[in-house]
């Protein structure tokens, strides 16, 4: 007879008939199982207590992690709010650019920030309107969500000039009017894990939406 089947059968029976242990309460005091912390045998009730304590420790650890994530999100949310207020106060296109560079490079502590536009109502001769290679533009247009990860996945490091050779990770955020992508925002770092593939993009998407709205508001007004 297969002992694994017998063990499963016993476990299944006890799950279906929990009253068994009530009817044979004396059996509980006679059963002893190995301790998880050594060779000493302990009673089932002691093992249950030890298991519950371990579950409590795990729950406490998970709760502490959730609280930490919540506090971090509160900090980021406050930064995004301040950015939104500053963009609303920006009266023209140059002011919008100054706000984006100042807040993303300051409050968000991103060492390298770049913007590129290829379809705007108003053009210009600044770096933001520099010719863009088709591969980088097509990459941004094809994104359903901001890209985060290593620089090898696409070619935007040259947007930072000589500093681009030090960039190890970046986030590329498409800027859109409705469904049309008219530009991109790139945040870059020398740290390989500052922007990583698995990171959440909720706040990056919101920053992109805010930036796009402010840019379009001020360029449309300048026509």
Helices and strands as residue ranges (DSSP letters): H 3-16, H 19-23, H 25-30, E 32-34, E 41-43, H 44-89, H 93-105, E 112-117, G 127-129, H 134-142, E 147-150, G 151-153, G 157-166, E 169-177, E 180-189, H 202-221
